[in-house]
Amino acid sequence: MEAVVSFFSPIYILMLAAILGYEIIGKVPVILHTPLMSGTN
C-alpha cells in the first residue's frame, strides 16, 4: 500500500499544479492586457 501511495503522490501533485497553473495563466492575459498594449505603443 505504501508503494502505491508513494507512486501516485507525485502524479497527484503534478496534476494539481498543472490545473492550478492553467487557471492562473488563463487569467493573466486579462489582467496584463491593457498595461502590455499601452507599453508597446
Summary of the structure (lengths in Angstrom):
residues: 41
radius of gyration: 17.8
end to end distance: 58.8
largest distance: 58.8
contacts: 69
relative contact order: 0.08
helix: 95%
strand: 0%
